[in-house]
Amino acid sequence: MAQNDLKERALEYHIGGKIGINVKTPCAKPEDLTLAYTPGVAEPCKVIEADNELAYKYTNKSNLVAVITNGTAVLGLGDIGAIAGKPVMEGKAVLFKKFAGVDAFDIEINETDPKKIVEICKAISPTFGGINLEDIKAPECFEIEKELQNAVDIPVMHDDQHGTAMITGAGLINAAYISGKKIEDMKIVVSGAGAAGIACAKLYKSLGAKNVIMLDSKGVIHTGRSDLNPQKMEFAIDTNDRSLADAMREADMFLGLSKPGVVTAEMVKSMAPTPIIFALANPVPEIYPDEVHAVRDDAIVGTGRSDFANQINNVLGFPYIFRGALDVKAKKITENMKLAASRAMAELAREPIHPDVLKMLGKPDLKFGRDYVIPNPFDPRVFAIISAAVAKAAIDDGVARVSDFDFEAYKKSLQSK
């Protein structure tokens, strides 16, 4: 699509906003008004006052997520402010509803002080069953997520961090499976030490990775540097490597969350056999897949773009981790819930690809392998498989409010939808 045409169509698409509110109960006659508002509405108010947990039964709390931003790190646009970020937050609400049946309200906050943001979110938290933080810059996003989760009894997740981590984690699991490598033996290079880069590195360590080299705009994060914040310090290593070229030698995986074009063909040549290259700078990646394939025929390559194989798309993560969390009334999202999502994605990708996906892609012979290590977001099985895995992990971790949980019955109920 030509750039001018894209601009015009996108602006037209967004006229009036992308989301609205539907009424689920009858409201067509006086009797309905009696039940919907006064005096009937007093009855659920009284039972909720006596037991706050009944808000999950008598209100939309059980299926409602707040999508909250302050607009300081919006997509590839940067610090554009809260109101300018609203179309993105509305888009997030569209994806929540379309892919997982979750209702979402977008809330844009004109505030940059992390402590004040936490207080604002805490004050409105009774309305919601979960909070999805979005497009808040690092390092403030780390403090906000941690402090807010400690302050409320509903799940909080900063998707910019954990969505990317869960999906690239699934890709890592399957790439290791294809190459016959063990994650604990792999050398992993992460270019970009922002919210997503740090979250990805943490999840890879949870999967067993022991050798993770992280770079920021100044180069390799090593123990000799004195300019590191606490989040980066966690990944400081004792090494003589200083540049990306240094770090890439014999690397098994490259994860790019940095800038276009920073990876060269020579760097790719220097990597270990069957290298994994997830170049996620958008819209121009750190290196294009065809540039990789020109020098390596054994590489597994993914980007953030839909026009190449192995798209790292966060829509595979956030709708389903919240679906599973909401359905068991979880109090938080644990590391095991995120790992469960990654493992479920990886296992699904190894299954025969759904006929609907093959038809949509126009690739009838596509199967699990280097060009398909992550499930397609439009695979109808994703909804049930990932959501159920997350819900079960919440139960296992003891963070769910429900006690009588039948995993197979729950999974079947999702499949029926």
N, C-alpha and C positions, 0 to 999 in steps of 0.2 A: 504494500500500500504506500503510495507517495506521501511524503511528509505533509504537504499542504492538505491533501485529502484526509489524512489521519487527523490533523488538527480540527478540521471542520466537522468531521463525523464524531470525534470525541466530545467536542463542545456541545453538539446537538444532542448526543446521547445523555449528557449530564444535566440538561435543562430540567429544572424542578427537583433535582436530586434523584438518587437511585433507590431510596427506601421509603416506606410508609408504615402505617399501623393498620392491621386488620382486627376486627372485633370477632372473637371466637364464640361468644354466647349470643342467644337471641336478644334482639332489642327492637321489637316491632310493635309492641302494644303496651298499655299502661302496666300490666302485670309484670312485664319484663323490666320496666323501669323500677318497680318496687323491689325486685330482686337485685338488679344491677347496682342500684344506688340506695337512697334512703327509702324505707327503713331497713330493707333486707341486708344491706352491706354491713350493718352493725354486727350481725351474727358471726361472720368470719373474723371480724376485728376482735371480738371478745375471746374467741377460742385461740387466736394467735397471741393475744395479750397473755393468756394463761400458759401457752406453750409456743414459744417463738418458732420451734421447728415446724409447726403446722403451716408456716408461710410457704413451705415447699409444696404443700398440698392445695392450699386455697388461694395462691397467687401464681403469677408467672415466674417467680423466683427460680423455680426448678429448671427453667429453660431459657434463662436470660443472662447474657454476658455484656459487660460494659467494655467497649473498645475505647481506650483512653490514650490521648497523646497531648504533648505540648508543642508539637511541630518542630522540634529542634534537630531532627535527623530524618527527614521525610524522603523515602525511596532514594533516588539519586539526586534529589533536589537540595538536600541539606537543611539548614535552619531557615525555613520559610515562614514560620509562625503558626500558631494554633489554627486560625481560621482557614489559612491556605491549605492546611493538611486535611481539612474536613472531607474533600472528595475521596481521599484515600481511605479514611476511616469508614465512610459510607460503603466504599467498595469492599472493605473487610466484612461489614455486616451482610452484604450481598452474598459473599462466599460462605459465611457461617450458615446462612439460611439455605442456600442452594445445595451445598455439599453435605450438611449434617443436620438440617432442620432446626438449628439453634437460632433463637431470636437474639439480636444484638442492637444495643443503642450506642451510637458514637457520641463521645464526650470530648470536646476540645477545651483544654485548660490554658488560660493565659498566665502561666507561672513557670519559672525556671528553677526556683529554690526546691531542692529535693525534699526537704522536711515539710514544706508547705504542700507539695504535691501529695505526699503520703497522707497528710492530715485531711486534705480534700477527698482523696479516694476512700480513706477510712470512714469519713462522715457519710458518704453516699453508699457505702458497701451493703447496708441492709437491703437495698433494692435488688441486688443481683445475686446470681448463683456462682458467678465467676468474673474475674477481671483480666482482660487481655490488654496489657500495656503495649504500645506501638510507637515506633519512630521517635524514641527519646534517646538523645545522644549519650555516648559513653564519656566519662565513667559514671555519670549521674544515674544512668539506668540501672547499674548494679545495686547501688544503695537503695534506690526507690523500690525495686523489686523485693530485695531482701527485707527491708524495714516494713513494707506494706504487708508482705506475707506473714510476718511476725505479728502484725497488728490486727489482722482480720481472720475470720474462720471460714473463708471461701478460697478456692484456688486462684492464684495469681500467676500469670506467665507473661514475660516479655518475649513476644514471638520473634522479634528480630534476632534474639539470641537463640532460643531453644528450637524454633521451627527449623531453622537452617541446620542446627546440630542434629536433630532427629533424622532428617532426610539424608544428609551427607553421611550420617552414621550408618544408615541402611545401605547406602552405596558402598561404604567402606567394608561392611560385613560381606557383601556379595562380591566385591572385587577381590577380597582376600580368598573367598571361596573359589573363584575362578582361577586365581593365580596359584592356589595351593599354599599361600603364605599364612603365617599366624600373625594376628594383629600385634601381639606382644613383641614380635621380632622386627616389626616394620619401622622404618625411619619416615616420619611424617613431618612435612614442612607446611606451616600455616603462615601465609602472607597476609597480614592484616590483624592488628591486635585490638580491634574494636569489640563491640558487644557480641557480634556473631562469631568472630574468630576465637575469642576466649571461651565462649560457650561450647563451640565445636571441639576445641582442644580438651576441655573438661570431659565432655561426653566420650571422646575417643579414649581418654584415660580410663573411664569407667568400663569401656569395652576391652580394656587390657593393654592399651598402648603405653609404652614406656619411654620411647625416644621421640619426643615432639620438639621441634625447633620452630619457634615463633619469631616473626619479624614485624616491626612497625616501620614507620616512615624513615627511621634513622638506621635501620638494619636489624641484624640479629639481636634478639633480647638475651643478653648474657650477663653473668654475675659481676662483670667488671663495670657495668653501667650504674650511674648514680642518679639517673633521671626517670626512674620507673615508678609508676603508681603501684598500689598493692596488688591489683589484678594482674599486671604484667610481671611483677616480682615472682608470682607463683610459677611462672614459666621461664624464669631466668636460669640458664644452664652454663656450666663451665665448658666453654668451647673456644676454639681459635677461629671458627667461622664468623665472618662479619657481614658478608653480602649474600644476596639471594643466590647468586651463582655458586658461592661456597656451599651454602646449605643444600642446594639441589643435587650435588654430587652423590650418587648412589642412593638417592631418596626413593622410597617406594610409593610415596603419595605427596602430591602438591594440592593444597587447598588455597584458592585465591579469593580473598575478600578485600581486595585492595584497589589497584588501578589498571586501566587498560594497557596492554602491551608490555607489561614488565617481565614476562617470561619469553625467552628467546629459544630458537630451535636448538642452539648449542646446549642450553640448560636441559632441555628435554632429552637430548642425546646422552647427557651425563647421568641420567637417572638409572635406577636398577631395572632389571627385567620386569615386564608387565607392569609398568607404572600406572598409577591412578592420577589423573589430572582433572580436578574440579575447579574450573576457572570461572568464578561467579561474579566478577565485576560486570555491571550492567549499564547500558546495553552492549558495551564493547568489552569483551572478556580480556583477561590477562594474556591469553593466547587463544587464537581460534582453533577449533578442532581440525580443520584441514591443514593448518600449519603443523600441528602435532603429528598427524597421520603422514605427512610428507617425509618425516624423519624417523617415525616409529610405527611399525605395523602391529605392535603388541600392546599399545596403550589403551586404557579405558578412560574415556574422556566425557565429561559432563560440563554443562554451562547453566546459566540461569535463564537461557532463552528457549522458546518453544520451537524454534526452527532447526534445532540440533538434537541429536540423541541424548538421552539421560538428562532431561531437564530437572534441575533442582528447584522445585516449586513448593513453596510453603503451604499451599493449599492441601498438600498431602498430610500435613501435620496438625495445625491449630484447630480445624473444625472437629477433628476426631478425638484429640486429647481432651477438648472441652466436652464433647458429647459423652465420652466415657466418664469423665469426672462429674458432670452434672447428673448423670443417671444413677450414680451411687451416692450423690450428695457429698462429694469429697470436700474436705477442709483445706486441702492443699494439693499441689502437684509435686510428686516426689521424683527423685532421680530414677527410681525403678519404673515409674509410669512412663517416663521419657524413653528409657531403654526398651521397655515393652513395645512402645510404638515403633522404634527403629527395627527391632527384631521382627515384628509382625509385617512391616513393609518389606523387609528383606525376604522373608519366607514367601510372601505373596508374589514377589517378582520372579521367584523360581518356579512358580506354578505355570501351567500352560496359559498363555496370554488370552484374555477374554475375547471372544469373537467380535464383540462390539468395538473393542479397541483396535483390533486388526483392521476392521472395516473402516473405522474413522481415520486411521493412519494411512490406509491404502497400502499396507505391507502384510500381505497374507502369510508370508513365510517368516515373519519376525518371531524370535524366541529368546528366552533368557540367554544372555551372553554379554560380550563387551558393549554392544549397542543397546542393551536393555538390562540394567542392573537395579533400576528403581521403577516401581509400578507407575503406570500412567494414572494421572488424577481422575480420569473419566472411567476407570475400571469400576464397575458397580459393586465389586466385592470389597473395595477399600473401606467403605463406610462401616460395615459390620465387623470386619476383621481387626482393624486398628482400634476402633472404639471399644470393642469387647476386650482386647488385650489391655488397654489402658484401665478399664473398669476393674478387671481382675487384679491388676497390680495395685490399684488403690485399696481394694479389699485386703489383699495380702499384706500390704504395708500398714493396715489399721488406721487409714485416714478417711475411710468412708463412714457415713452416718447409717447406712443400711447394714443390717446384720444377716438377714435372710436373703442370700444371693445365690441364684442358680445360674452359673456361667453359661451352660449350654442353652438354657431357656432364653437367657438374655440375648445371646448371639443369634438364636433363631428369630427372636422378635425383631432384631435389627435387619436381618436378612429379608424378613417379610415386608419391610418398608422400602 
